[in-house]
Amino acid sequence: MTFLRADRITEAIAEGAEALFAAQREDGVFDYGGASLTSTLGTVGAVCALHFADPGGAADLIEAGVGWLKRTQGADGGWAMVPGEASEAGPTAVASAVLHLVDPRGSAAAVEAGQEWMRGFGGLEAIPHPEVVAWCRQFYGFAGWLDPREMRRFPLELALLPGLYRKLFDLRAPMVSALGLAQTRHKPLTRVQRSLSKLAEPNALAVIRQVYEHEGSTGGWCEDAWVTGLVCAGLARAGLGEDMVDGAVGWFRRTAAPDGSWSSGPLDLTWSMYATAGLIEAGYAQDPRLVPVKELFLRLQQDRPFTAFGCPPGFWGWSGSRGWPATLETGEILSALSHLPGADQADAMRRGVTWLTLQQDTRGSWGLCVRNTRVANSGPCPHMTAQAVDGLLDSGVPADDRRVRRALRWLGRAQRPDGSFESVWYRMHTAGTSAVLRTLAKAGAADGEPARRARAWLERTRLADGSWGTGDGTPGTVEETGWAVSALLAAGAEPEAVRSGVDWLLEHRLPTGGWPAANVNEYVRHVSRYPNPALAHGLALRALARYRKAVAR
């Protein structure tokens, strides 16, 4: 066997670690904000909401947002979630609709180019996500391109059954509630529908307010301009929640970027957990620079239930002291805390394990934040389930525990015929397959049939240059290559078997010592994607560190 020189790997790990630490703030957050968060959807949401909520008072913000959207339109007429990337159907549909809504004359050429792109794509019906089609049709209705009777109705009466309402709409419940309330004023309804909607109105409004107040009544929802825009536009059109609408208008003014755009919201905990995981794997657990990160994790664990989603306390979200609950972050942060020195995290870990236990679906899986939901993009998800199981195992839960056994059985049923696994928050199948394979190995099931089939899929989909992409021939990325290399090593592969992937990672380092991030993160499954530099850096560092350990053994 031939191995890479140890000093070359060690040098890459050291430089990669310092590249991560260079992004760290004094409060411990690994901050990759700024331009990486700029969002077409966020800007569309803000401009639309301000048009309905305060067209006169916010005219300057609307004009600036329109200008930004026109400047960032692609040469092909489309828009992407992240400016400069390949055009995507969802952002193109809503951006062109909102420009027509707020600036029909001045933006006529941009609107026509956007709609021409959509015609070439196949129209709204070609978007591979029914939920996204429904959102886009709302915006087409706003623009006058659809009769209100053609717009999909949000069944507001389901809010009369809170448990069912959460399962059907999960984290979309605030947006569905707001747009449903607007439809009671603007969409023709039958007498029965109108009567039921009137009865359900207080419940729907309560869902919106519960989230609003949980986050501290800042004016925003989820710290995300797209989400806040949908809620604000719905409330403004319904003539309800005036204090929340006013708060949202103020929030949009405070969060507008100088160039006229808005962002999709900070990912403080997501950035920090992936950076920390990579650094721990690389041997930096005792580094004093991770002390403030540990304090950050302990400080931002939530001690209040998230009532709107039926979640108990004890979870972590992706950002903020009162963010939305997330299985992904809760599982990953538990794993990180278990490997950091000290004992002061014991109670936080106990509460995190309790939260995961209470949130496990009756079928054994985990979704994002609402138990037993089946909504696309929120669960049940093999990748989220794997991260939840990792959090339990790293926290001391034995592999033969009932929670783990139920999850592994569900994962076996969720495996695709080709041996791969889904990952609703990361593109296609390399991420999910790698995550599940690593978890199966950690649970002592590396020799089982699901693990063997997952390993075979990863080995079969490696590209000729040694990297991994989506598994269908798409060029490789740092993230997917890092996931695959780490998973194969965890499952017992010899170092030589992943040598080409490690070579590829070394060849794709940046001059700064880090790695380039790709659009592998799904903002909306199959529709809108964005990069996460902390994910790319953390996964590459983890893969190199595991390779170094495997060679040393």
C-alpha positions as CSV (number, residue, x, y, z in Angstrom):
1,M,0.0,0.0,0.0
2,T,1.1,3.6,-0.6
3,F,0.0,6.4,1.7
4,L,0.3,10.2,1.5
5,R,3.1,11.7,3.4
6,A,2.1,12.3,6.9
7,D,3.6,15.8,7.0
8,R,1.6,16.8,3.9
9,I,-1.7,15.8,5.7
10,T,-0.7,17.4,8.9
11,E,0.2,20.6,7.2
12,A,-3.2,20.7,5.4
13,I,-5.0,20.0,8.7
14,A,-3.1,22.7,10.5
15,E,-3.7,25.3,7.8
16,G,-7.4,24.3,7.5
17,A,-7.9,24.6,11.2
18,E,-6.4,28.1,11.3
19,A,-8.6,29.1,8.3
20,L,-11.6,28.0,10.5
21,F,-10.4,29.9,13.5
22,A,-9.8,33.0,11.4
23,A,-13.6,33.2,10.9
24,Q,-14.3,33.0,14.7
25,R,-15.8,35.9,16.6
26,E,-15.0,36.7,20.3
27,D,-18.4,35.2,21.3
28,G,-17.3,31.8,19.8
29,V,-19.4,32.0,16.6
30,F,-17.7,30.9,13.4
31,D,-19.2,33.7,11.3
32,Y,-19.6,33.2,7.6
33,G,-22.3,35.9,7.2
34,G,-22.3,38.9,4.9
35,A,-22.5,38.2,1.2
36,S,-22.9,34.4,1.8
37,L,-26.4,35.0,3.2
38,T,-27.6,37.4,0.5
39,S,-30.8,35.9,-0.9
40,T,-33.0,36.5,-3.9
41,L,-35.9,34.9,-2.0
42,G,-35.3,37.1,1.0
43,T,-35.3,40.2,-1.1
44,V,-38.4,39.1,-2.9
45,G,-40.2,38.4,0.4
46,A,-39.2,41.8,1.8
47,V,-40.2,43.8,-1.3
48,C,-43.6,42.0,-1.6
49,A,-44.4,42.5,2.1
50,L,-43.5,46.2,2.2
51,H,-45.6,46.7,-0.9
52,F,-48.7,45.4,0.9
53,A,-47.8,46.7,4.4
54,D,-46.4,50.2,3.9
55,P,-46.0,51.1,0.2
56,G,-45.6,54.8,0.9
57,G,-43.4,54.8,4.0
58,A,-41.2,52.1,2.7
59,A,-40.9,53.4,-0.9
60,D,-37.2,53.8,-0.6
61,L,-36.7,50.2,0.5
62,I,-38.9,48.9,-2.2
63,E,-37.1,50.9,-4.9
64,A,-33.7,49.7,-3.6
65,G,-34.9,46.1,-3.5
66,V,-36.2,46.4,-7.1
67,G,-32.9,47.8,-8.2
68,W,-31.0,44.9,-6.6
69,L,-33.2,42.3,-8.2
70,K,-32.7,43.8,-11.6
71,R,-29.0,44.0,-11.2
72,T,-28.7,40.4,-10.0
73,Q,-30.8,38.9,-12.8
74,G,-28.8,36.3,-14.8
75,A,-27.9,36.8,-18.4
76,D,-30.3,34.0,-19.3
77,G,-33.2,36.0,-17.7
78,G,-33.4,33.8,-14.5
79,W,-32.5,34.2,-10.9
80,A,-30.8,31.9,-8.4
81,M,-31.2,31.7,-4.6
82,V,-27.6,33.0,-4.4
83,P,-26.7,35.7,-7.0
84,G,-24.2,34.6,-9.6
85,E,-25.2,30.9,-9.5
86,A,-27.1,29.0,-12.1
87,S,-30.7,30.1,-12.5
88,E,-33.4,28.3,-10.5
89,A,-37.2,28.1,-11.2
90,G,-38.5,29.1,-7.7
91,P,-36.5,32.3,-7.4
92,T,-37.1,33.2,-11.0
93,A,-40.9,32.7,-10.7
94,V,-41.3,34.8,-7.6
95,A,-38.8,37.5,-8.6
96,S,-40.4,38.2,-11.9
97,A,-43.9,38.2,-10.3
98,V,-42.9,40.7,-7.6
99,L,-41.2,43.0,-10.1
100,H,-44.4,43.1,-12.1
101,L,-46.4,43.7,-8.9
102,V,-44.4,46.7,-7.6
103,D,-42.8,48.1,-10.8
104,P,-44.7,46.9,-13.9
105,R,-43.4,49.6,-16.2
106,G,-39.9,50.2,-15.0
107,S,-39.2,46.4,-14.8
108,A,-41.1,45.3,-17.8
109,A,-38.0,44.0,-19.7
110,A,-36.7,42.1,-16.6
111,V,-40.1,40.6,-16.0
112,E,-40.4,39.4,-19.6
113,A,-36.9,37.9,-19.6
114,G,-37.8,36.1,-16.3
115,Q,-41.0,34.7,-17.7
116,E,-39.3,33.7,-20.9
117,W,-36.8,31.7,-18.8
118,M,-39.8,30.1,-17.0
119,R,-41.4,29.1,-20.3
120,G,-38.2,27.5,-21.4
121,F,-38.1,25.6,-18.1
122,G,-41.6,24.3,-18.6
123,G,-43.6,26.7,-16.3
124,L,-44.6,26.3,-12.7
125,E,-45.8,22.8,-13.3
126,A,-42.2,21.6,-14.1
127,I,-41.0,22.6,-10.6
128,P,-40.3,19.3,-8.8
129,H,-41.9,20.3,-5.5
130,P,-45.7,20.7,-5.3
131,E,-45.4,23.0,-2.2
132,V,-43.1,25.4,-4.1
133,V,-45.6,25.4,-7.0
134,A,-48.3,26.5,-4.5
135,W,-46.1,29.3,-3.1
136,C,-45.3,30.5,-6.6
137,R,-49.0,30.5,-7.6
138,Q,-49.6,32.8,-4.7
139,F,-47.1,35.3,-6.2
140,Y,-48.6,34.9,-9.6
141,G,-51.9,35.8,-8.1
142,F,-50.4,38.9,-6.4
143,A,-49.1,39.9,-9.8
144,G,-52.5,39.4,-11.4
145,W,-51.3,36.5,-13.6
146,L,-53.8,34.1,-12.0
147,D,-57.4,34.6,-11.1
148,P,-57.8,34.3,-7.2
149,R,-60.1,31.3,-7.9
150,E,-57.1,29.4,-9.5
151,M,-54.9,29.9,-6.4
152,R,-54.5,26.9,-4.2
153,R,-56.5,27.4,-1.0
154,F,-54.8,27.0,2.4
155,P,-57.4,25.2,4.5
156,L,-57.5,27.5,7.5
157,E,-60.2,25.5,9.2
158,L,-57.6,22.8,10.0
159,A,-56.2,25.2,12.6
160,L,-59.2,24.1,14.7
161,L,-57.3,20.9,15.2
162,P,-53.9,22.1,16.4
163,G,-52.2,18.8,16.5
164,L,-53.2,17.9,13.0
165,Y,-52.3,21.4,11.8
166,R,-48.8,21.1,13.1
167,K,-48.3,17.7,11.4
168,L,-49.6,18.9,8.1
169,F,-47.7,22.1,7.9
170,D,-44.9,21.9,10.6
171,L,-42.5,24.9,10.4
172,R,-44.6,26.4,7.5
173,A,-47.6,26.8,9.9
174,P,-47.0,30.6,10.5
175,M,-46.7,31.3,6.7
176,V,-49.7,29.1,5.9
177,S,-51.7,30.7,8.6
178,A,-50.9,34.2,7.4
179,L,-51.6,33.5,3.7
180,G,-54.7,31.5,4.6
181,L,-56.0,34.5,6.6
182,A,-55.4,36.7,3.5
183,Q,-57.4,34.3,1.4
184,T,-60.5,34.7,3.5
185,R,-60.5,38.4,2.3
186,H,-59.3,37.9,-1.3
187,K,-60.2,34.4,-2.6
188,P,-63.8,33.4,-3.3
189,L,-64.9,30.8,-0.8
190,T,-68.1,28.8,-0.3
191,R,-70.3,29.7,2.6
192,V,-69.1,26.6,4.6
193,Q,-65.5,27.5,3.9
194,R,-66.0,31.0,5.0
195,S,-67.8,30.0,8.2
196,L,-65.1,27.5,9.1
197,S,-62.3,29.9,8.3
198,K,-63.9,32.5,10.6
199,L,-64.0,30.0,13.4
200,A,-60.4,29.1,12.9
201,E,-59.1,32.6,12.5
202,P,-58.2,33.1,16.2
203,N,-56.2,29.8,16.2
204,A,-54.3,30.6,13.0
205,L,-53.5,34.1,14.4
206,A,-52.3,32.5,17.6
207,V,-49.8,30.3,15.8
208,I,-48.3,33.3,14.2
209,R,-48.1,35.3,17.4
210,Q,-46.7,32.3,19.4
211,V,-43.7,32.2,17.1
212,Y,-43.4,36.0,17.0
213,E,-43.4,36.3,20.8
214,H,-41.2,33.3,21.3
215,E,-38.5,35.0,19.3
216,G,-38.8,38.1,21.4
217,S,-41.3,40.2,19.2
218,T,-38.3,41.5,17.2
219,G,-40.5,42.0,14.1
220,G,-39.0,39.1,12.2
221,W,-39.9,35.4,12.0
222,C,-37.0,32.9,11.9
223,E,-34.6,35.9,11.3
224,D,-35.3,35.2,7.6
225,A,-36.6,37.9,5.2
226,W,-38.4,35.3,3.0
227,V,-40.3,33.8,5.9
228,T,-41.0,37.2,7.5
229,G,-42.1,38.5,4.1
230,L,-44.7,35.7,3.6
231,V,-46.1,36.2,7.1
232,C,-46.1,40.0,6.9
233,A,-47.7,40.1,3.4
234,G,-50.4,37.7,4.5
235,L,-51.3,39.7,7.7
236,A,-51.2,43.0,5.8
237,R,-53.6,41.7,3.1
238,A,-55.9,40.2,5.8
239,G,-55.9,43.5,7.9
240,L,-54.9,41.6,11.0
241,G,-52.0,41.6,13.5
242,E,-51.3,45.3,13.0
243,D,-48.6,45.4,15.7
244,M,-46.8,42.5,14.1
245,V,-47.1,44.1,10.6
246,D,-45.6,47.3,12.0
247,G,-42.9,45.3,13.7
248,A,-42.0,43.5,10.5
249,V,-41.8,46.8,8.5
250,G,-39.4,48.1,11.2
251,W,-37.4,44.8,11.0
252,F,-37.1,45.1,7.3
253,R,-35.7,48.6,7.6
254,R,-33.2,47.5,10.2
255,T,-32.0,44.5,8.3
256,A,-31.8,45.9,4.8
257,A,-28.3,45.7,3.3
258,P,-26.8,48.9,1.8
259,D,-27.1,47.4,-1.7
260,G,-30.9,47.0,-1.3
261,S,-31.0,43.2,-0.6
262,W,-32.1,41.1,2.4
263,S,-30.7,37.9,3.6
264,S,-31.9,34.4,4.5
265,G,-30.9,34.9,8.1
266,P,-27.8,34.0,10.2
267,L,-26.7,30.4,10.8
268,D,-24.6,31.0,13.9
269,L,-25.1,27.6,15.4
270,T,-25.0,25.7,12.1
271,W,-21.7,27.4,11.1
272,S,-20.3,26.8,14.6
273,M,-21.3,23.2,15.0
274,Y,-19.8,22.1,11.7
275,A,-16.6,24.0,12.3
276,T,-16.3,22.6,15.8
277,A,-16.9,19.0,14.6
278,G,-14.1,19.3,12.1
279,L,-11.7,20.8,14.7
280,I,-12.5,18.1,17.3
281,E,-11.8,15.4,14.7
282,A,-8.5,17.1,13.9
283,G,-7.4,17.0,17.5
284,Y,-8.3,20.5,18.7
285,A,-10.8,19.6,21.4
286,Q,-8.5,21.0,24.1
287,D,-7.7,24.2,22.2
288,P,-8.7,27.2,24.4
289,R,-10.2,28.8,21.3
290,L,-13.1,26.3,21.5
291,V,-13.9,27.3,25.1
292,P,-16.2,30.2,23.9
293,V,-17.8,27.8,21.4
294,K,-18.8,25.5,24.2
295,E,-20.1,28.4,26.2
296,L,-22.1,29.5,23.1
297,F,-23.7,26.1,22.9
298,L,-24.6,26.0,26.5
299,R,-25.9,29.6,26.4
300,L,-28.2,29.0,23.4
301,Q,-29.8,25.8,24.4
302,Q,-33.5,26.8,24.8
303,D,-35.3,26.4,28.1
304,R,-38.8,27.2,26.9
305,P,-41.1,25.1,24.8
306,F,-41.8,26.1,21.2
307,T,-45.5,26.0,21.6
308,A,-46.5,26.6,17.9
309,F,-44.7,23.4,16.9
310,G,-45.5,21.4,20.0
311,C,-41.8,21.1,21.0
312,P,-40.6,20.7,24.6
313,P,-37.6,22.7,25.8
314,G,-34.0,21.4,25.5
315,F,-33.3,21.9,21.8
316,W,-31.0,24.0,19.7
317,G,-31.9,25.9,16.5
318,W,-29.7,27.1,13.7
319,S,-29.4,30.7,15.1
320,G,-30.3,33.0,17.9
321,S,-31.2,32.6,21.6
322,R,-34.8,31.9,20.7
323,G,-34.5,30.3,17.2
324,W,-36.7,27.6,15.7
325,P,-36.1,24.0,16.9
326,A,-34.0,21.7,14.8
327,T,-33.1,18.0,15.1
328,L,-30.0,18.5,12.9
329,E,-28.5,21.1,15.2
330,T,-29.5,19.4,18.4
331,G,-28.0,16.1,17.4
332,E,-24.8,17.6,16.1
333,I,-24.3,19.9,19.0
334,L,-24.8,17.1,21.5
335,S,-22.0,15.2,19.7
336,A,-19.7,18.2,19.8
337,L,-20.4,18.7,23.6
338,S,-19.7,15.1,24.3
339,H,-16.1,15.5,22.9
340,L,-15.3,18.8,24.5
341,P,-13.5,18.7,27.9
342,G,-15.1,19.5,31.2
343,A,-18.2,18.3,33.0
344,D,-20.3,21.5,33.0
345,Q,-22.2,20.4,29.9
346,A,-23.7,17.3,31.5
347,D,-27.1,18.9,32.3
348,A,-27.3,20.4,28.8
349,M,-26.6,17.0,27.3
350,R,-29.2,15.4,29.5
351,R,-31.8,17.9,28.4
352,G,-30.8,17.5,24.7
353,V,-31.2,13.7,24.9
354,T,-34.6,14.1,26.5
355,W,-35.7,16.5,23.7
356,L,-34.6,14.0,21.0
357,T,-36.3,11.2,22.9
358,L,-39.6,13.1,23.0
359,Q,-39.3,14.2,19.3
360,Q,-38.7,10.7,17.9
361,D,-41.5,9.7,15.5
362,T,-43.6,6.7,16.3
363,R,-42.1,5.0,13.3
364,G,-38.5,5.5,14.7
365,S,-37.4,8.4,12.5
366,W,-36.8,12.1,13.2
367,G,-38.0,15.1,11.3
368,L,-36.8,18.6,11.6
369,C,-39.0,20.0,14.4
370,V,-42.5,18.5,14.5
371,R,-43.0,15.0,15.6
372,N,-44.7,12.6,13.2
373,T,-45.0,15.0,10.3
374,R,-44.6,13.8,6.7
375,V,-44.1,17.2,5.1
376,A,-41.4,17.3,2.4
377,N,-38.3,19.2,3.5
378,S,-39.0,18.5,7.2
379,G,-39.1,14.8,7.6
380,P,-38.9,12.0,8.2
381,C,-35.4,12.2,7.0
382,P,-32.6,9.5,7.0
383,H,-29.9,12.2,7.4
384,M,-31.6,13.9,10.4
385,T,-32.3,10.5,11.9
386,A,-28.7,9.6,11.6
387,Q,-27.6,12.8,13.3
388,A,-30.1,12.3,16.1
389,V,-28.8,8.8,16.7
390,D,-25.2,10.1,16.7
391,G,-26.2,12.6,19.3
392,L,-27.7,9.9,21.5
393,L,-24.8,7.5,21.1
394,D,-22.2,10.2,21.7
395,S,-24.1,11.2,24.8
396,G,-23.8,7.7,26.3
397,V,-27.0,6.0,25.1
398,P,-26.0,2.4,24.3
399,A,-26.4,1.0,20.8
400,D,-28.9,-1.6,22.0
401,D,-31.2,1.1,23.5
402,R,-34.8,0.9,22.2
403,R,-34.5,4.4,20.7
404,V,-31.5,3.5,18.7
405,R,-32.8,0.1,17.6
406,R,-36.1,1.7,16.4
407,A,-34.2,4.3,14.4
408,L,-31.9,1.7,12.8
409,R,-34.9,-0.4,11.8
410,W,-36.5,2.6,10.2
411,L,-33.3,3.5,8.3
412,G,-33.3,0.0,6.9
413,R,-36.8,0.5,5.6
414,A,-36.0,4.0,4.2
415,Q,-33.0,2.8,2.1
416,R,-33.5,3.4,-1.6
417,P,-33.3,0.4,-3.9
418,D,-29.9,1.4,-5.2
419,G,-28.5,1.4,-1.6
420,S,-28.5,5.2,-1.1
421,F,-30.3,7.4,1.4
422,E,-32.2,10.7,1.2
423,S,-31.1,13.9,2.9
424,V,-33.8,16.6,2.7
425,W,-31.5,19.5,3.7
426,Y,-28.6,18.6,1.4
427,R,-28.7,17.8,-2.3
428,M,-29.4,14.4,-3.6
429,H,-28.0,11.3,-1.9
430,T,-24.2,11.4,-1.1
431,A,-24.8,13.4,2.1
432,G,-27.6,11.2,3.4
433,T,-25.9,7.9,2.4
434,S,-22.6,9.0,4.1
435,A,-24.3,10.1,7.2
436,V,-26.3,6.9,7.6
437,L,-23.3,4.7,6.9
438,R,-21.2,6.5,9.5
439,T,-24.1,6.1,12.1
440,L,-24.5,2.4,11.3
441,A,-20.8,1.9,11.9
442,K,-21.0,3.8,15.2
443,A,-23.9,1.7,16.3
444,G,-22.0,-1.5,15.5
445,A,-24.0,-2.3,12.4
446,A,-21.2,-1.8,9.8
447,D,-21.5,-5.4,8.7
448,G,-25.3,-5.4,8.3
449,E,-27.0,-5.4,4.9
450,P,-28.0,-1.7,4.9
451,A,-24.4,-0.6,5.7
452,R,-23.0,-2.9,3.0
453,R,-25.4,-1.6,0.4
454,A,-24.7,2.0,1.4
455,R,-21.0,1.4,1.2
456,A,-21.3,-0.2,-2.2
457,W,-23.3,2.8,-3.5
458,L,-20.6,5.2,-2.3
459,E,-17.8,3.1,-3.8
460,R,-19.8,2.9,-7.1
461,T,-20.5,6.6,-7.4
462,R,-17.0,7.9,-6.9
463,L,-15.9,10.0,-9.9
464,A,-12.9,9.2,-12.0
465,D,-10.9,12.1,-10.4
466,G,-11.5,10.6,-7.0
467,S,-14.2,13.0,-5.8
468,W,-17.9,12.6,-5.1
469,G,-20.8,14.6,-6.4
470,T,-24.5,13.8,-6.3
471,G,-24.0,10.2,-7.6
472,D,-25.3,10.9,-11.1
473,G,-22.1,12.1,-12.7
474,T,-22.3,15.7,-11.4
475,P,-18.9,17.1,-10.7
476,G,-17.5,16.6,-7.2
477,T,-17.6,19.0,-4.3
478,V,-15.6,19.4,-1.2
479,E,-18.6,18.7,1.0
480,E,-19.7,15.5,-0.7
481,T,-16.1,14.2,-1.0
482,G,-15.5,14.9,2.7
483,W,-18.8,13.1,3.7
484,A,-18.0,10.1,1.6
485,V,-14.3,9.7,2.7
486,S,-15.2,10.0,6.4
487,A,-18.1,7.5,6.1
488,L,-16.1,4.9,4.2
489,L,-13.3,5.1,6.7
490,A,-15.7,4.9,9.6
491,A,-17.2,1.7,8.0
492,G,-13.8,0.0,7.9
493,A,-12.4,0.9,4.5
494,E,-8.6,0.8,4.2
495,P,-6.9,4.2,3.8
496,E,-5.8,3.2,0.3
497,A,-9.4,2.8,-0.8
498,V,-10.1,6.5,-0.2
499,R,-6.6,7.8,-1.2
500,S,-7.9,9.4,-4.4
501,G,-10.6,11.3,-2.5
502,V,-8.0,12.6,-0.1
503,D,-5.8,13.6,-2.9
504,W,-8.7,15.5,-4.5
505,L,-9.3,17.4,-1.3
506,L,-5.7,18.4,-1.0
507,E,-5.6,19.6,-4.6
508,H,-8.7,21.8,-4.0
509,R,-7.4,23.8,-1.0
510,L,-7.7,27.5,-1.2
511,P,-4.6,29.7,-0.8
512,T,-6.0,30.7,2.6
513,G,-5.8,27.0,3.8
514,G,-9.6,26.4,3.6
515,W,-11.8,24.9,0.9
516,P,-14.4,26.3,-1.6
517,A,-18.0,25.9,-0.6
518,A,-20.6,24.6,-3.2
519,N,-24.3,24.9,-3.4
520,V,-25.1,21.6,-1.7
521,N,-27.4,23.0,1.0
522,E,-31.1,22.8,0.2
523,Y,-33.0,25.9,1.2
524,V,-36.0,24.3,-0.6
525,R,-35.5,20.6,-1.7
526,H,-34.6,20.4,-5.4
527,V,-35.5,24.0,-6.0
528,S,-33.2,26.5,-4.2
529,R,-29.6,25.9,-2.9
530,Y,-26.9,27.8,-1.1
531,P,-23.3,27.3,0.0
532,N,-22.1,27.0,3.7
533,P,-18.4,27.6,4.0
534,A,-18.2,26.2,7.6
535,L,-19.7,22.9,6.3
536,A,-17.1,22.6,3.5
537,H,-14.2,23.5,5.8
538,G,-15.4,21.2,8.6
539,L,-16.1,18.2,6.4
540,A,-12.8,18.5,4.6
541,L,-10.9,18.7,7.9
542,R,-12.8,15.7,9.3
543,A,-12.0,13.6,6.3
544,L,-8.3,14.4,6.4
545,A,-8.1,13.8,10.1
546,R,-9.8,10.4,9.8
547,Y,-7.5,9.5,7.0
548,R,-4.5,10.4,9.2
549,K,-5.7,8.3,12.0
550,A,-6.5,5.4,9.8
551,V,-2.9,5.5,8.3
552,A,-1.5,5.7,11.8
553,R,-3.3,2.6,12.9
